[in-house]
């Protein structure tokens, strides 16, 4: 199943309703619904800071709103909304902020929807190409690893090294001193 939506209470209710309808139809047709195959499409733009993200989306967010109001079959931003940035941030219809904001946003989607297999980003052209490439980089460096749990071993390793720092420092100093002593003994024997 492919769903589109954000994290507003109304969107969460729709995610739950859509999934229950999907489960029912799958069961009626001899299939088992599998949340790991559910794809959820949403709107995200991240930058190094919230203010930078806001500046980035000034490039195309109004054109996005206008397109879905004038051409698309449904307005994503209601027609009476004058500031689409505020609408997306305040309602949770999209995420415009930092990688940490994106992580919190996706976690809200996961919790509110009851879980899904993958999140997909709609290519919305809110930012220019350079800012969009930076968005992709930040998503790949910080957001994706959070959900893929690819940095957990690194964090465990770092914590272990930090917790044993004094032991390791002592062992290192002892090894260096032993080598100094060995070299001094060899020179004295010559």
MDTraj code that builds the backbone (N, CA, C; nanometers):
import mdtraj as md
import numpy as np

residues = "UNK UNK UNK UNK UNK UNK UNK UNK UNK UNK UNK UNK UNK UNK UNK UNK UNK UNK UNK UNK UNK UNK UNK UNK UNK UNK UNK UNK UNK UNK UNK UNK UNK UNK UNK UNK UNK UNK UNK UNK UNK UNK UNK UNK UNK UNK UNK UNK UNK UNK UNK UNK UNK UNK UNK UNK UNK UNK UNK UNK UNK UNK UNK UNK UNK UNK UNK UNK UNK UNK UNK UNK UNK UNK UNK UNK UNK UNK UNK UNK UNK UNK UNK UNK UNK UNK UNK UNK UNK UNK UNK UNK UNK UNK UNK UNK UNK UNK UNK UNK UNK UNK UNK UNK UNK UNK UNK UNK UNK UNK UNK UNK UNK UNK UNK UNK UNK UNK UNK UNK UNK UNK UNK UNK UNK UNK UNK UNK UNK UNK UNK UNK UNK UNK UNK UNK UNK UNK UNK UNK UNK UNK UNK UNK UNK UNK UNK UNK UNK UNK UNK UNK UNK UNK UNK UNK UNK UNK UNK UNK UNK UNK UNK UNK UNK UNK UNK UNK UNK UNK UNK UNK UNK UNK UNK UNK UNK UNK UNK UNK UNK UNK UNK UNK UNK UNK UNK UNK UNK UNK".split()
xyz = np.array([
    [0.0843, -0.1168, 0.0000],
    [0.0000, 0.0000, 0.0000],
    [0.0892, 0.1235, 0.0000],
    [0.0470, 0.2251, -0.0710],
    [0.1169, 0.3521, -0.0788],
    [0.0228, 0.4588, -0.0253],
    [0.0661, 0.5314, 0.0788],
    [-0.0158, 0.6363, 0.1393],
    [0.0590, 0.7675, 0.1359],
    [-0.0155, 0.8761, 0.1326],
    [0.0424, 1.0090, 0.1388],
    [-0.0102, 1.0747, 0.2652],
    [0.0781, 1.1414, 0.3389],
    [0.0259, 1.2118, 0.4549],
    [0.1299, 1.2612, 0.5506],
    [0.0809, 1.3363, 0.6468],
    [0.1650, 1.3975, 0.7480],
    [0.1319, 1.3465, 0.8863],
    [0.1570, 1.4326, 0.9863],
    [0.1433, 1.3903, 1.1251],
    [0.0334, 1.4641, 1.1999],
    [-0.0503, 1.5388, 1.1319],
    [-0.1605, 1.6043, 1.2019],
    [-0.2530, 1.4970, 1.2583],
    [-0.3302, 1.5292, 1.3606],
    [-0.4252, 1.4293, 1.4140],
    [-0.5181, 1.3732, 1.3056],
    [-0.5609, 1.4585, 1.2138],
    [-0.6488, 1.4119, 1.1051],
    [-0.5742, 1.3140, 1.0137],
    [-0.4483, 1.3463, 0.9829],
    [-0.3694, 1.2583, 0.8966],
    [-0.3453, 1.1245, 0.9649],
    [-0.3152, 1.1276, 1.0936],
    [-0.2920, 1.0024, 1.1673],
    [-0.4173, 0.9160, 1.1663],
    [-0.5318, 0.9779, 1.1864],
    [-0.6579, 0.9024, 1.1830],
    [-0.6776, 0.8387, 1.0459],
    [-0.6423, 0.9116, 0.9403],
    [-0.6545, 0.8575, 0.8036],
    [-0.5571, 0.7418, 0.7813],
    [-0.4352, 0.7535, 0.8329],
    [-0.3393, 0.6431, 0.8192],
    [-0.3950, 0.5160, 0.8838],
    [-0.4472, 0.5300, 1.0037],
    [-0.5025, 0.4141, 1.0751],
    [-0.6224, 0.3577, 1.0001],
    [-0.7113, 0.4448, 0.9537],
    [-0.8286, 0.4008, 0.8776],
    [-0.7863, 0.3318, 0.7478],
    [-0.6925, 0.3919, 0.6742],
    [-0.6479, 0.3321, 0.5482],
    [-0.5867, 0.1943, 0.5713],
    [-0.5063, 0.1817, 0.6770],
    [-0.4447, 0.0521, 0.7034],
    [-0.5511, -0.0521, 0.7397],
    [-0.6481, -0.0136, 0.8205],
    [-0.7512, -0.1112, 0.8592],
    [-0.8333, -0.1539, 0.7376],
    [-0.8621, -0.0609, 0.6466],
    [-0.9329, -0.0965, 0.5230],
    [-0.8478, -0.1908, 0.4377],
    [-0.7201, -0.1621, 0.4299],
    [-0.6295, -0.2473, 0.3537],
    [-0.6244, -0.3881, 0.4140],
    [-0.6121, -0.3955, 0.5472],
    [-0.6097, -0.5268, 0.6142],
    [-0.7375, -0.6050, 0.5850],
    [-0.8497, -0.5371, 0.5945],
    [-0.9780, -0.6029, 0.5709],
    [-0.9886, -0.6549, 0.4278],
    [-0.9522, -0.5716, 0.3314],
    [-0.9602, -0.6135, 0.1915],
    [-0.8606, -0.7250, 0.1601],
    [-0.7433, -0.7180, 0.2191],
    [-0.6456, -0.8253, 0.1997],
    [-0.7019, -0.9562, 0.2535],
    [-0.7560, -0.9530, 0.3745],
    [-0.8125, -1.0738, 0.4354],
    [-0.9282, -1.1286, 0.3500],
    [-1.0176, -1.0421, 0.3039],
    [-1.1314, -1.0851, 0.2229],
    [-1.0875, -1.1485, 0.0907],
    [-0.9674, -1.1141, 0.0461],
    [-0.9168, -1.1676, -0.0801],
    [-0.8068, -1.2713, -0.0614],
    [-0.7998, -1.3277, 0.0595],
    [-0.7074, -1.4377, 0.0850],
    [-0.5622, -1.3977, 0.1033],
    [-0.5364, -1.2746, 0.1396],
    [-0.3992, -1.2262, 0.1598],
    [-0.3807, -1.1792, 0.3031],
    [-0.2568, -1.1643, 0.3412],
    [-0.2234, -1.1107, 0.4729],
    [-0.1536, -0.9767, 0.4522],
    [-0.2087, -0.8734, 0.5164],
    [-0.1470, -0.7407, 0.5071],
    [-0.0153, -0.7419, 0.5845],
    [0.0862, -0.6826, 0.5253],
    [0.2196, -0.6814, 0.5855],
    [0.2671, -0.5365, 0.5951],
    [0.2757, -0.4864, 0.7179],
    [0.3171, -0.3468, 0.7381],
    [0.4552, -0.3178, 0.6802],
    [0.5411, -0.4164, 0.6738],
    [0.6757, -0.3928, 0.6204],
    [0.6716, -0.3581, 0.4712],
    [0.5604, -0.3828, 0.4053],
    [0.5466, -0.3488, 0.2633],
    [0.4691, -0.2193, 0.2414],
    [0.4266, -0.1563, 0.3504],
    [0.3523, -0.0307, 0.3411],
    [0.4506, 0.0827, 0.3170],
    [0.4259, 0.1656, 0.2172],
    [0.5093, 0.2796, 0.1843],
    [0.4311, 0.4071, 0.2142],
    [0.4909, 0.4969, 0.2899],
    [0.4259, 0.6221, 0.3241],
    [0.5030, 0.7372, 0.2614],
    [0.4342, 0.8186, 0.1837],
    [0.4950, 0.9324, 0.1147],
    [0.4680, 1.0581, 0.1954],
    [0.5708, 1.1395, 0.2142],
    [0.5517, 1.2630, 0.2894],
    [0.6419, 1.3725, 0.2350],
    [0.6295, 1.4897, 0.2939],
    [0.7011, 1.6087, 0.2499],
    [0.8011, 1.6495, 0.3573],
    [0.9295, 1.6520, 0.3224],
    [1.0350, 1.6876, 0.4168],
    [1.1384, 1.7729, 0.3449],
    [1.1855, 1.8761, 0.4132],
    [1.3050, 1.9489, 0.3687],
    [1.3854, 1.9835, 0.4926],
    [1.5118, 1.9421, 0.4937],
    [1.5986, 1.9736, 0.6066],
    [1.7193, 2.0542, 0.5614],
    [1.7723, 2.1299, 0.6572],
    [1.8960, 2.2065, 0.6389],
    [1.9692, 2.2041, 0.7723],
    [2.0815, 2.2722, 0.7787],
    [2.1630, 2.2717, 0.9000],
    [2.0906, 2.3357, 1.0177],
    [2.0049, 2.4337, 0.9918],
    [1.9263, 2.4998, 1.0959],
    [1.7827, 2.5151, 1.0466],
    [1.6915, 2.5411, 1.1393],
    [1.5527, 2.5646, 1.0991],
    [1.5413, 2.6903, 1.0134],
    [1.6144, 2.7936, 1.0514],
    [1.6086, 2.9178, 0.9756],
    [1.6606, 2.8967, 0.8324],
    [1.7672, 2.8191, 0.8170],
    [1.8203, 2.7891, 0.6834],
    [1.7174, 2.7098, 0.6023],
    [1.6512, 2.6151, 0.6659],
    [1.5474, 2.5373, 0.5964],
    [1.4339, 2.6290, 0.5507],
    [1.3959, 2.7208, 0.6384],
    [1.2891, 2.8152, 0.6023],
    [1.3323, 2.9010, 0.4838],
    [1.4564, 2.9504, 0.4860],
    [1.5073, 3.0303, 0.3740],
    [1.5092, 2.9470, 0.2456],
    [1.5519, 2.8213, 0.2568],
    [1.5599, 2.7338, 0.1391],
    [1.4255, 2.7183, 0.0708],
    [1.3194, 2.6954, 0.1483],
    [1.1898, 2.6638, 0.0872],
    [1.1200, 2.7859, 0.0288],
    [1.1703, 2.9031, 0.0591],
    [1.1144, 3.0231, -0.0048],
    [1.1265, 3.0146, -0.1562],
    [1.2230, 2.9363, -0.2029],
    [1.2472, 2.9211, -0.3463],
    [1.1234, 2.8703, -0.4204],
    [1.0526, 2.7717, -0.3644],
    [0.9457, 2.7100, -0.4425],
    [0.8203, 2.6681, -0.3689],
    [0.8093, 2.6991, -0.2403],
    [0.6932, 2.6500, -0.1654],
    [0.5627, 2.7163, -0.2099],
    [0.5690, 2.8429, -0.2483],
    [0.4475, 2.9092, -0.2966],
    [0.4026, 2.8496, -0.4301],
    [0.4973, 2.8214, -0.5187],
    [0.4635, 2.7595, -0.6479],
    [0.4049, 2.6204, -0.6264],
    [0.4569, 2.5476, -0.5270],
    [0.4030, 2.4156, -0.4923],
    [0.2570, 2.4284, -0.4485],
    [0.2327, 2.5225, -0.3574],
    [0.0956, 2.5467, -0.3105],
    [0.0047, 2.5818, -0.4276],
    [0.0505, 2.6736, -0.5118],
    [-0.0311, 2.7181, -0.6245],
    [-0.0605, 2.6043, -0.7208],
    [0.0397, 2.5206, -0.7476],
    [0.0196, 2.4093, -0.8400],
    [-0.0916, 2.3169, -0.7893],
    [-0.0844, 2.2783, -0.6628],
    [-0.1848, 2.1860, -0.6116],
    [-0.3212, 2.2520, -0.5943],
    [-0.3259, 2.3829, -0.5857],
    [-0.4542, 2.4532, -0.5800],
    [-0.5118, 2.4748, -0.7195],
    [-0.4251, 2.5088, -0.8163],
    [-0.4716, 2.5470, -0.9496],
    [-0.4780, 2.4309, -1.0487],
    [-0.3888, 2.3331, -1.0337],
    [-0.3772, 2.2270, -1.1327],
    [-0.4068, 2.0894, -1.0735],
    [-0.3512, 2.0608, -0.9564],
    [-0.3680, 1.9299, -0.8935],
    [-0.5131, 1.9014, -0.8606],
    [-0.5406, 1.7759, -0.8354],
    [-0.6788, 1.7361, -0.8082],
    [-0.7217, 1.7626, -0.6642],
    [-0.6271, 1.7980, -0.5794],
    [-0.6622, 1.8332, -0.4412],
    [-0.5600, 1.9334, -0.3883],
    [-0.6071, 2.0335, -0.3158],
    [-0.5110, 2.1289, -0.2597],
    [-0.4458, 2.0700, -0.1347],
    [-0.3139, 2.0615, -0.1344],
    [-0.2429, 2.0138, -0.0157],
    [-0.2469, 2.1227, 0.0916],
    [-0.2276, 2.2472, 0.0499],
    [-0.2389, 2.3613, 0.1401],
    [-0.3773, 2.4215, 0.1166],
    [-0.4598, 2.4306, 0.2215],
    [-0.5936, 2.4885, 0.2023],
    [-0.5873, 2.6286, 0.1406],
    [-0.6843, 2.6635, 0.0570],
    [-0.6803, 2.7898, -0.0175],
    [-0.6732, 2.9149, 0.0704],
    [-0.7246, 2.9086, 0.1924],
    [-0.7247, 3.0270, 0.2787],
    [-0.5922, 3.0482, 0.3524],
    [-0.4969, 2.9552, 0.3350],
    [-0.3672, 2.9643, 0.4028],
    [-0.2741, 3.0517, 0.3190],
    [-0.2226, 3.1577, 0.3805],
    [-0.1337, 3.2500, 0.3093],
    [0.0142, 3.2124, 0.3243],
    [0.0498, 3.1435, 0.4334],
    [0.1890, 3.1080, 0.4592],
    [0.2034, 2.9555, 0.4602],
    [0.2395, 2.8969, 0.3455],
    [0.2497, 2.7509, 0.3412],
    [0.3561, 2.6954, 0.4355],
    [0.4651, 2.7707, 0.4575],
    [0.5673, 2.7251, 0.5519],
    [0.5048, 2.7036, 0.6890],
    [0.4345, 2.8026, 0.7399],
    [0.3707, 2.7911, 0.8716],
    [0.2709, 2.6760, 0.8721],
    [0.1964, 2.6611, 0.7644],
    [0.0986, 2.5516, 0.7570],
    [0.1665, 2.4163, 0.7736],
    [0.2732, 2.3910, 0.6979],
    [0.3401, 2.2608, 0.7058],
    [0.4002, 2.2366, 0.8439],
    [0.4668, 2.3384, 0.8987],
    [0.5329, 2.3214, 1.0282],
    [0.4309, 2.3067, 1.1412],
    [0.3294, 2.3921, 1.1418],
    [0.2331, 2.3932, 1.2527],
    [0.1368, 2.2750, 1.2502],
    [0.0991, 2.2284, 1.1329],
    [0.0011, 2.1194, 1.1259],
    [0.0650, 1.9815, 1.1191],
    [0.1946, 1.9746, 1.0862],
    [0.2578, 1.8457, 1.0676],
    [0.2280, 1.7853, 0.9317],
    [0.1735, 1.8643, 0.8400],
    [0.1470, 1.8148, 0.7050],
    [0.2773, 1.7875, 0.6310],
    [0.3846, 1.8480, 0.6789],
    [0.5178, 1.8270, 0.6244],
    [0.6190, 1.8660, 0.7298],
    [0.7446, 1.8438, 0.7000],
    [0.8519, 1.8772, 0.7939],
    [0.9513, 1.9678, 0.7243],
    [0.9719, 2.0862, 0.7816],
    [1.0728, 2.1793, 0.7324],
    [1.1563, 2.2160, 0.8545],
    [1.2806, 2.1701, 0.8568],
    [1.3626, 2.1959, 0.9744],
    [1.4987, 2.1310, 0.9642],
    [1.5425, 2.0739, 1.0754],
    [1.6740, 2.0122, 1.0857],
    [1.6618, 1.8601, 1.0738],
    [1.7733, 1.7894, 1.0615],
    [1.7658, 1.6433, 1.0635],
    [1.6983, 1.5901, 1.1909],
    [1.7234, 1.6532, 1.3055],
    [1.6555, 1.6105, 1.4288],
    [1.5051, 1.6296, 1.4186],
    [1.4616, 1.7378, 1.3533],
    [1.3183, 1.7585, 1.3317],
    [1.2616, 1.6480, 1.2423],
    [1.3359, 1.6097, 1.1401],
    [1.2907, 1.5027, 1.0503],
    [1.2806, 1.3702, 1.1249],
    [1.3766, 1.3429, 1.2116],
    [1.3713, 1.2189, 1.2909],
    [1.2469, 1.2184, 1.3780],
    [1.2207, 1.3294, 1.4477],
    [1.1015, 1.3381, 1.5331],
    [0.9739, 1.3248, 1.4499],
    [0.9723, 1.3859, 1.3334],
    [0.8566, 1.3814, 1.2443],
    [0.8284, 1.2380, 1.1986],
    [0.9325, 1.1689, 1.1555],
    [0.9154, 1.0303, 1.1088],
    [0.8772, 0.9395, 1.2252],
    [0.9347, 0.9619, 1.3427],
    [0.8955, 0.8817, 1.4592],
    [0.7484, 0.9036, 1.4919],
    [0.6992, 1.0281, 1.4785],
    [0.5562, 1.0535, 1.4975],
    [0.4730, 0.9766, 1.3958],
    [0.5187, 0.9751, 1.2709],
    [0.4474, 0.8987, 1.1677],
    [0.4451, 0.7497, 1.2015],
    [0.5591, 0.6968, 1.2425],
    [0.5660, 0.5549, 1.2788],
    [0.4717, 0.5223, 1.3931],
    [0.4768, 0.6041, 1.4976],
    [0.3913, 0.5795, 1.6143],
    [0.2438, 0.5969, 1.5798],
    [0.2123, 0.7056, 1.5117],
    [0.0726, 0.7357, 1.4813],
    [0.0091, 0.6394, 1.3836],
    [0.0875, 0.5910, 1.2893],
    [0.0341, 0.4983, 1.1885],
    [0.0399, 0.3537, 1.2362],
    [0.1144, 0.3293, 1.3420],
    [0.1279, 0.1920, 1.3902],
    [0.2400, 0.1162, 1.3214],
    [0.3236, 0.1880, 1.2479],
    [0.4359, 0.1250, 1.1795],
    [0.4118, 0.1125, 1.0303],
    [0.5207, 0.1145, 0.9555],
    [0.5171, 0.0954, 0.8102],
    [0.6557, 0.0539, 0.7662],
    [0.6691, 0.0125, 0.6421],
    [0.7960, -0.0412, 0.5943],
    [0.8958, 0.0612, 0.5463],
    [0.8494, 0.1666, 0.4811],
    [0.9427, 0.2657, 0.4267],
    [0.8733, 0.4002, 0.4151],
    [0.9536, 0.5020, 0.4292],
    [0.9041, 0.6373, 0.4051],
    [0.9635, 0.6831, 0.2731],
    [0.8836, 0.7526, 0.1971],
    [0.9281, 0.8052, 0.0686],
    [0.9038, 0.9556, 0.0693],
    [0.9973, 1.0301, 0.0135],
    [0.9820, 1.1752, 0.0062],
    [0.9286, 1.2149, -0.1304],
    [0.8257, 1.2981, -0.1282],
    [0.7765, 1.3555, -0.2531],
    [0.8764, 1.4616, -0.2988],
    [0.9173, 1.4563, -0.4228],
    [1.0082, 1.5586, -0.4772],
    [0.9245, 1.6842, -0.5005],
    [0.9323, 1.7784, -0.4090],
    [0.8417, 1.8932, -0.4077],
    [0.9001, 2.0213, -0.4674],
    [1.0298, 2.0234, -0.4906],
    [1.0962, 2.1405, -0.5496],
    [1.0769, 2.2677, -0.4679],
    [1.0706, 2.2528, -0.3363],
    [1.0593, 2.3710, -0.2504],
    [1.1882, 2.4522, -0.2505],
    [1.3019, 2.3840, -0.2607],
    [1.4328, 2.4505, -0.2534],
    [1.5029, 2.4405, -0.3883],
    [1.6017, 2.5275, -0.4099],
    [1.6790, 2.5187, -0.5330],
    [1.7633, 2.3908, -0.5303],
    [1.8288, 2.3610, -0.6416],
    [1.8976, 2.2328, -0.6549],
    [2.0109, 2.2170, -0.5543],
    [2.0893, 2.3218, -0.5297],
    [2.1985, 2.3100, -0.4332],
    [2.1457, 2.2800, -0.2926],
    [2.0406, 2.3484, -0.2510],
    [1.9826, 2.3238, -0.1187],
    [1.9158, 2.1869, -0.1137],
    [1.8594, 2.1430, -0.2240],
    [1.7975, 2.0096, -0.2288],
    [1.9042, 1.9017, -0.2162],
    [2.0179, 1.9198, -0.2849],
    [2.1277, 1.8227, -0.2709],
    [2.1782, 1.8189, -0.1273],
    [2.1887, 1.9344, -0.0627],
    [2.2314, 1.9387, 0.0775],
    [2.1288, 1.8679, 0.1651],
    [2.0013, 1.8854, 0.1360],
    [1.8945, 1.8139, 0.2069],
    [1.9163, 1.6627, 0.1967],
    [1.9396, 1.6147, 0.0751],
    [1.9621, 1.4710, 0.0563],
    [2.0834, 1.4233, 0.1350],
    [2.1897, 1.5038, 0.1345],
    [2.3098, 1.4673, 0.2101],
    [2.2785, 1.4581, 0.3599],
    [2.2088, 1.5568, 0.4139],
    [2.1761, 1.5560, 0.5572],
    [2.0841, 1.4398, 0.5929],
    [1.9913, 1.4102, 0.5060],
    [1.9035, 1.2940, 0.5296],
    [1.9871, 1.1663, 0.5329],
    [2.0791, 1.1529, 0.4372],
    [2.1622, 1.0315, 0.4285],
    [2.2599, 1.0215, 0.5455],
    [2.3129, 1.1330, 0.5923],
    [2.4128, 1.1300, 0.7000],
    [2.3515, 1.1141, 0.8381],
    [2.2333, 1.1699, 0.8602],
    [2.1800, 1.1741, 0.9955],
    [2.0453, 1.1035, 1.0138],
    [1.9538, 1.1219, 0.9198],
    [1.8183, 1.0683, 0.9390],
    [1.8126, 0.9194, 0.9053],
    [1.8578, 0.8814, 0.7874],
    [1.8520, 0.7402, 0.7485],
    [1.9252, 0.6493, 0.8470],
    [2.0494, 0.6832, 0.8874],
    [2.1188, 0.5956, 0.9825],
    [2.0445, 0.5791, 1.1152],
    [1.9714, 0.6825, 1.1564],
    [1.8952, 0.6721, 1.2809],
    [1.7929, 0.5591, 1.2725],
    [1.7223, 0.5517, 1.1611],
    [1.6177, 0.4504, 1.1460],
    [1.6722, 0.3155, 1.1011],
    [1.7844, 0.3164, 1.0325],
    [1.8456, 0.1908, 0.9893],
    [1.9317, 0.1300, 1.0994],
    [1.9507, 0.2051, 1.2061],
    [2.0298, 0.1612, 1.3223],
    [2.1738, 0.1264, 1.2820],
    [2.2267, 0.1977, 1.1840],
    [2.3615, 0.1666, 1.1355],
    [2.4714, 0.2294, 1.2190],
    [2.4361, 0.3152, 1.3113],
    [2.5383, 0.3771, 1.3949],
    [2.5379, 0.3234, 1.5374],
    [2.4539, 0.2253, 1.5663],
    [2.4441, 0.1739, 1.7027],
    [2.5748, 0.1126, 1.7505],
    [2.6393, 0.0314, 1.6673],
    [2.7651, -0.0299, 1.7090],
    [2.8720, 0.0758, 1.7343],
    [2.8724, 0.1790, 1.6531],
    [2.9682, 0.2875, 1.6725],
    [2.9450, 0.3555, 1.8067],
    [2.8190, 0.3789, 1.8407],
    [2.7870, 0.4425, 1.9693],
    [2.8242, 0.3517, 2.0857],
    [2.7999, 0.2226, 2.0716],
    [2.8363, 0.1264, 2.1763],
    [2.9881, 0.1232, 2.1928],
    [3.0597, 0.1200, 2.0816],
    [3.2054, 0.1170, 2.0852],
    [3.2604, 0.2440, 2.1503],
    [3.2061, 0.3577, 2.1134],
    [3.2504, 0.4843, 2.1705],
    [3.2256, 0.4857, 2.3214],
    [3.1068, 0.4431, 2.3629],
    [3.0736, 0.4407, 2.5059],
    [3.1686, 0.3483, 2.5824],
    [3.1998, 0.2331, 2.5231],
    [3.2917, 0.1390, 2.5881],
    [3.4306, 0.2015, 2.6032],
    [3.4791, 0.2642, 2.4967],
    [3.6111, 0.3277, 2.5021],
    [3.6122, 0.4416, 2.6040],
    [3.5051, 0.5180, 2.6101],
    [3.4968, 0.6279, 2.7061],
    [3.4931, 0.5750, 2.8492],
    [3.4137, 0.4707, 2.8716],
    [3.4023, 0.4124, 3.0059],
    [3.5332, 0.3497, 3.0536],
    [3.6183, 0.3072, 2.9609],
    [3.7445, 0.2419, 2.9957],
    [3.8652, 0.3293, 2.9613],
    [3.8418, 0.4579, 2.9465],
    [3.9470, 0.5514, 2.9055],
    [4.0687, 0.5460, 2.9979],
    [4.0481, 0.5480, 3.1266],
    [4.1624, 0.5460, 3.2200],
    [4.2421, 0.4165, 3.2076],
    [4.1716, 0.3039, 3.1951],
    [4.2411, 0.1754, 3.1776],
    [4.3260, 0.1771, 3.0505],
    [4.2661, 0.2213, 2.9409],
    [4.3362, 0.2204, 2.8133],
    [4.4524, 0.3193, 2.8136],
    [4.4345, 0.4343, 2.8756],
    [4.5419, 0.5320, 2.8847],
    [4.6584, 0.4749, 2.9657],
    [4.6255, 0.4084, 3.0758],
    [4.7303, 0.3456, 3.1573],
    [4.8040, 0.2365, 3.0824],
    [4.7292, 0.1519, 3.0106],
    [4.7912, 0.0449, 2.9330],
    [4.8799, 0.1018, 2.8228],
    [4.8324, 0.2077, 2.7600],
    [4.9097, 0.2701, 2.6529],
    [5.0388, 0.3302, 2.7078],
    [5.0265, 0.4018, 2.8185],
    [5.1458, 0.4626, 2.8791],
    [5.2438, 0.3551, 2.9243],
    [5.1919, 0.2445, 2.9798],
    [5.2793, 0.1349, 3.0241],
    [5.3500, 0.0711, 2.9049],
    [5.2804, 0.0550, 2.7932],
    [5.3408, -0.0046, 2.6739],
    [5.4510, 0.0859, 2.6186],
    [5.4244, 0.2156, 2.6154],
    [5.5256, 0.3100, 2.5661],
    [5.6471, 0.3073, 2.6589],
    [5.6212, 0.3098, 2.7912],
    [5.7331, 0.3098, 2.8859],
    [5.8133, 0.1799, 2.8764],
    [5.7454, 0.0666, 2.8567],
    [5.8152, -0.0616, 2.8425],
    [5.9063, -0.0600, 2.7204],
    [5.8611, -0.0008, 2.6124],
    [5.9427, 0.0064, 2.4904],
    [6.0615, 0.1007, 2.5117],
    [6.0387, 0.2113, 2.5818],
    [6.1482, 0.3033, 2.6146],
    [6.2522, 0.2314, 2.7003],
    [6.2038, 0.1590, 2.8009],
    [6.2943, 0.0848, 2.8895],
    [6.3716, -0.0221, 2.8123],
    [6.3041, -0.0932, 2.7232],
    [6.3685, -0.1989, 2.6428],
    [6.4774, -0.1385, 2.5552],
    [6.4459, -0.0252, 2.4913],
    [6.5438, 0.0409, 2.4043],
    [6.6630, 0.0922, 2.4876],
    [6.6332, 0.1476, 2.6029],
    [6.7421, 0.1962, 2.6904],
    [6.8304, 0.0813, 2.7357],
    [6.7709, -0.0334, 2.7697],
    [6.8488, -0.1504, 2.8132],
    [6.9360, -0.2031, 2.6987],
    [6.8830, -0.2008, 2.5770],
    [6.9592, -0.2464, 2.4614],
    [7.0782, -0.1552, 2.4343],
    [7.0565, -0.0237, 2.4456],
    [7.1663, 0.0714, 2.4240],
    [7.2718, 0.0587, 2.5334],
    [7.2281, 0.0309, 2.6555],
    [7.3228, 0.0161, 2.7668],
    [7.4075, -0.1102, 2.7482],
    [7.3504, -0.2130, 2.6867],
    [7.4207, -0.3391, 2.6654],
    [7.5196, -0.3276, 2.5489],
    [7.5071, -0.2296, 2.4655],
    [7.5959, -0.2178, 2.3494],
    [7.7291, -0.1700, 2.3861],
])
top = md.Topology()
chain = top.add_chain()
for i, resn in enumerate(residues, 1):
    res = top.add_residue(resn, chain, resSeq=i)
    for name in ("N", "CA", "C"):
        top.add_atom(name, md.element.get_by_symbol(name[0]), res)
traj = md.Trajectory(xyz[None], top)
